[in-house]
Amino acid sequence: MSDTTKKHILLGIGNDLLGDDGVGPYVARNITGKRWRCINGGILPENFIKPILSSQADLIILVDAVEMDYPVGTIRIIPTEYIRDIGQGSHQIPLTYLINRLSSGVARVILIGIQPQLLEPDTDLSPAVKKAADLLINILESGDIKNLTCYKPATERTPEE
């Protein structure tokens, strides 16, 4: 199966009414690549477990605003073992539960976090987070996911990271 015929799902997670917390839904609304099926999971991404699993996707990407103690707008893949380190966010269930359920299928599941700046009610995405989201959209549409950097806790980072 060629890369252009593989089934990819993007699940945007977050609350559009809380500034940068809406980055996941923003990415889900703005991807136009043909290989992607995008879902705005909002604050209830668990509602989409069954349809995602029945889609027989090869790759499931979750995008969420994640407090990682990085500069605003930093994009990182969050390895499963570090998900507990990054907190809960605005959704109702732990991301580990969602990822475990989605991983029960044949798809590879990847959580991508973007470091937020502003999580205030009735605000838009901050300019740095919007810029990062647009960059992530380009990366996903071009298939360059392998070039994204993985999250590391502050205690494991070098000064350059």
Secondary structure, 3 states (H helix, E strand, C coil): CCCCCCCEEEEEECCCCCHHHHHHHHHHHHCCCCCEEEEEEECCHHHHHHHHHHCCCCEEEEEEECCCCCCCCCEEECCHHHHHHHCCCCCCCCHHHHHHHHCCCCCEEEEEEECCCCCCCCCCCCHHHHHHHHHHHHHHHHCCHHHCCECCCHHHCCCCC
